[in-house]
Amino acid sequence: MKNIREINYNGFRWIDVVDFDQKTGAYLKKNYGFQEANLEDCLSPTQRPKVEKYPGYNFLILLFPIYNRQTRQITPTEIDFFIGKKYLITVHRNESPPIIDTFNICRSNQEKKQEYLKRGSVYLLHHLLNQLYGHCFPMLDHISLGISRVKKSIFSGHERKMVQEILFIRQNIADFRKIMQVHKNTLQKLAGKNGGCENIISTKHQATFNNLVNLAKEIWDNLESFREAIENLQETNESLISNKLNDIMKLLTVISTILLPITLIASVFGMNSQNMPIIGQPYDFWVIIGLGAAVVIFMVLYFKKRRWI
């Protein structure tokens, strides 16, 4: 089958399945006797990581983040693992560079093939998970750089431009956290902790998998730190925008207040009333202008004295 690739080494097989379909499910059920529920999980991607033990094999589902350079969004991709003594089967949607690259390396490099496959499914699984977690750190670095750029732009006077960018980063962090939220517990369960599936990974392998738990915890701690940082930046940005709007409204109010007496003077002397004072006298225009200017100067000085401007 075109979507199934296989590597053999001393009786151990790594089978990589891309774009799982019903024919693939029927093939795996016939040759390996997998549970129908597991095959359905592979056919219909789930958003819930899990680890289960069955006679002769173990089934693991994990979600990992992928970064779309065009949309700049972080989205989840599902990877399924069938773990047997003499085989490891990986199922994905061709969106996981660590698995794709490792498989291609094993095909082209005999030494790497021997290194990754000679110690069986548990070691290969550990290596793949280690690579997948390592692939998360460049995304964390990208988020960190985005937060730094936002911080710099906010204090450079570009608060309004940063509103959408802040919301974008917050959404990516939230999606990333949702993907990584249960990894630590799933790995501990996989390694025989917290009960339920104690013998999936033998005791001698538990120490090996502890570093994966630490990696998942480190990623989660980084995401928590980024979440707090972007929330603080959002509050700061909103405060700066609010202060600028208040300053603008204050300036407009002062201008309106200063112009109000001038408008009143112009309205009074614009009446078509008889015996209007000043009107018709020499330099009447300049007298009215001077009166208005005097009122403006008085109000400006008064506002400054009260520290309103």
C-alpha positions in Angstrom: 0.0 0.0 0.0 1.3 3.4 -1.0 0.6 5.1 2.3 2.4 2.4 4.4 6.2 2.5 4.6 8.3 -0.1 6.5 11.8 -0.5 7.8 13.1 -3.9 9.1 16.1 -4.6 11.3 16.9 -8.0 12.8 13.2 -8.9 13.1 12.0 -5.6 14.4 9.8 -3.5 12.1 9.0 0.2 12.1 5.8 0.8 10.1 4.9 4.4 9.2 1.4 5.1 8.0 0.5 8.4 6.3 -3.1 9.4 5.8 -4.8 6.5 7.4 -7.9 5.2 5.6 -10.3 2.2 5.8 -8.1 0.0 3.6 -5.2 0.7 5.9 -7.3 -0.2 8.9 -8.4 -3.5 7.4 -4.8 -4.3 6.6 -3.6 -3.6 10.1 -6.5 -5.5 11.7 -5.8 -8.6 9.5 -2.1 -8.6 10.1 -1.8 -7.4 13.7 -5.3 -8.0 15.2 -5.7 -4.5 16.6 -8.9 -3.5 18.3 -11.6 -2.0 16.1 -11.9 1.0 18.5 -8.2 1.8 18.0 -8.5 1.7 14.2 -11.5 4.0 14.4 -9.5 6.4 16.5 -6.9 6.5 13.7 -9.5 7.0 11.0 -11.4 9.8 12.8 -8.9 12.1 14.4 -9.6 12.8 18.1 -8.8 15.8 20.3 -8.2 13.6 23.4 -4.8 12.1 24.1 -4.9 8.6 25.7 -2.9 5.5 26.4 -4.3 2.0 26.6 -3.0 -1.5 27.1 -4.2 -4.5 25.1 -3.0 -8.1 24.9 0.2 -8.0 22.8 0.4 -4.3 22.2 -0.2 -0.8 23.6 -2.0 2.1 22.0 -1.0 5.7 22.4 -2.5 8.9 21.1 -0.8 12.3 21.4 -1.4 15.7 19.9 1.5 17.9 18.9 1.6 21.5 17.7 2.4 22.4 14.1 3.1 26.0 12.8 1.5 27.2 9.6 3.8 29.8 8.1 1.1 31.2 5.8 -1.6 31.7 8.5 0.9 32.1 11.4 -1.3 29.8 13.4 -0.5 26.9 15.7 -2.8 23.9 15.2 -2.8 20.4 16.5 -1.8 17.3 14.6 -2.6 13.8 15.9 0.0 11.0 16.1 -1.0 7.4 16.9 1.4 4.7 18.1 0.9 1.0 18.2 3.6 -0.4 20.4 4.5 -4.1 20.2 7.5 -6.1 21.2 8.7 -6.6 17.6 7.2 -3.5 16.0 6.3 0.1 16.3 3.6 1.5 14.1 3.2 5.3 13.7 0.1 6.9 12.2 0.0 10.6 11.2 -1.1 13.0 8.5 2.3 13.8 7.0 2.5 16.9 9.2 5.2 15.8 11.6 8.7 16.6 10.4 10.5 14.7 13.3 8.8 11.4 12.3 9.2 11.9 8.6 12.8 13.0 8.9 13.8 10.2 11.3 12.2 7.6 9.0 14.0 8.9 5.9 17.3 9.0 7.8 16.8 5.3 8.8 16.2 4.4 5.2 19.3 6.2 3.9 21.7 5.7 6.8 22.5 2.2 8.0 24.3 3.4 11.2 21.3 5.5 12.2 18.9 2.6 11.3 20.9 0.3 13.6 21.1 2.9 16.4 17.3 3.7 16.4 15.9 0.2 15.8 18.3 -2.3 17.4 16.9 -1.7 20.9 13.3 -2.2 20.0 10.0 -0.3 20.2 10.4 1.4 23.5 13.7 3.0 22.6 12.4 4.0 19.2 9.3 5.5 20.7 11.4 7.4 23.2 13.5 8.8 20.5 10.5 9.9 18.4 8.8 11.5 21.3 12.0 13.3 22.2 12.3 14.6 18.7 8.7 15.7 18.7 9.1 17.6 22.0 12.3 19.1 20.7 10.3 20.4 17.6 8.1 22.4 20.0 10.9 24.6 21.2 11.4 26.6 18.0 7.7 27.4 18.2 8.2 28.6 21.8 11.1 30.8 20.6 8.9 32.2 17.8 6.2 33.1 20.4 8.9 34.7 22.7 10.2 36.8 19.8 6.6 37.9 19.0 6.1 39.0 22.6 9.4 40.9 22.6 8.4 42.7 19.3 5.0 43.6 20.8 6.6 45.0 23.9 9.0 47.1 21.9 6.2 48.4 19.6 3.9 49.2 22.5 6.5 51.5 24.1 7.4 53.0 20.7 3.9 54.6 20.2 2.3 51.8 18.1 -0.3 50.7 20.7 -3.3 50.5 18.2 -1.3 48.5 15.7 -0.5 45.9 18.4 -4.1 45.2 19.5 -4.6 42.6 16.7 -1.0 41.2 17.2 -1.6 40.7 20.9 -4.8 38.8 20.3 -3.1 36.7 17.7 -0.3 35.7 20.0 -2.8 35.0 22.9 -4.8 32.7 20.6 -1.6 30.8 19.6 -0.6 30.4 23.2 -4.1 29.2 24.2 -4.1 26.6 21.4 -0.5 25.5 22.3 -1.6 25.1 26.0 -4.6 23.1 25.0 -2.5 20.7 23.0 0.1 20.3 25.7 -2.2 20.3 28.7 -2.3 16.5 29.4 1.0 15.4 28.0 2.7 15.2 31.4 -0.1 13.0 32.9 -0.2 10.8 29.7 3.5 10.2 29.8 3.5 9.4 33.5 0.7 6.9 32.8 2.7 5.5 29.8 5.7 5.0 32.2 3.6 3.2 34.7 2.7 6.0 37.1 -0.6 7.1 38.4 -2.1 3.7 38.0 -4.2 2.2 35.2 -1.5 1.1 32.8 1.4 0.2 35.0 3.1 -2.3 32.7 3.1 -0.5 29.4 6.7 0.6 30.0 8.7 -1.7 32.2 10.4 -0.4 35.4 13.8 -0.3 33.8 12.4 2.2 31.2 10.7 4.5 33.6 13.9 6.5 34.3 14.4 6.9 30.5 10.9 8.3 30.1 11.3 10.8 33.0 13.2 13.2 30.8 10.2 13.3 28.4 8.0 14.2 31.4 10.5 16.9 32.2 10.4 18.2 28.6 6.6 18.3 28.6 6.7 20.2 32.0 9.3 22.6 30.6 7.2 23.4 27.6 4.1 23.9 29.8 6.0 26.2 32.2 7.2 28.3 29.2 3.6 28.5 27.9 2.4 29.6 31.4 5.1 32.3 31.4 4.2 33.5 27.9 0.5 33.6 28.9 1.2 35.8 31.9 3.5 38.0 29.8 1.1 38.6 26.9 -1.8 39.2 29.4 0.3 41.9 31.2 1.2 43.4 27.8 -2.4 43.5 26.8 -3.3 45.3 30.0 -0.5 47.8 29.5 -1.4 48.4 25.9 -5.1 49.0 26.8 -4.0 51.4 29.5 -1.8 53.3 27.1 -4.6 53.5 24.5 -7.0 54.6 27.2 -4.6 57.3 28.4 -4.1 58.6 24.9 -7.9 58.7 24.3 -8.3 60.6 27.6 -5.7 63.1 26.5 -7.4 63.6 23.2 -10.8 64.0 24.8 -9.3 66.4 27.3 -7.7 68.5 24.6 -10.9 68.6 22.6 -12.9 69.6 25.7 -10.4 72.4 26.4 -10.6 73.7 22.8 -14.4 73.6 22.9 -14.5 75.4 26.2 -12.2 78.1 24.9 -14.1 78.6 21.7 -17.5 78.8 23.5 -17.1 82.4 24.7 -15.8 83.5 21.2 -18.9 81.9 19.6 -21.1 83.6 22.1 -19.5 87.0 21.4 -19.9 86.5 17.6 -23.5 85.5 18.1 -24.3 88.6 20.1 -22.6 91.0 17.7 -24.2 89.2 14.8 -27.7 90.2 15.9 -29.6 92.6 13.7 -30.6 94.8 16.7 -30.7 98.6 16.8 -28.4 100.5 19.1 -25.9 97.7 19.1 -22.8 99.0 21.1 -19.4 99.2 19.3 -21.0 98.4 15.9 -20.5 101.2 13.5 -17.8 102.8 15.6 -14.2 103.2 14.2 -12.2 100.0 14.4 -15.3 98.1 15.7 -14.1 94.9 14.0 -10.7 95.0 15.7 -12.3 95.8 19.1 -14.5 92.6 18.8 -11.5 90.6 17.7 -9.5 92.0 20.7 -12.3 91.2 23.1 -12.4 87.6 21.9 -8.6 87.3 22.1 -8.6 88.6 25.6 -11.2 86.0 26.7 -9.1 83.2 25.1 -5.9 84.4 26.8 -7.7 84.7 30.2 -9.2 81.1 29.9 -5.9 79.6 28.8 -4.1 81.2 31.8 -6.9 80.1 34.1 -6.7 76.5 32.8 -2.9 76.4 33.3 -3.2 77.8 36.8 -5.6 75.0 37.6 -3.3 72.5 35.8 -6.0 71.4 33.5 -3.7 71.8 30.5 
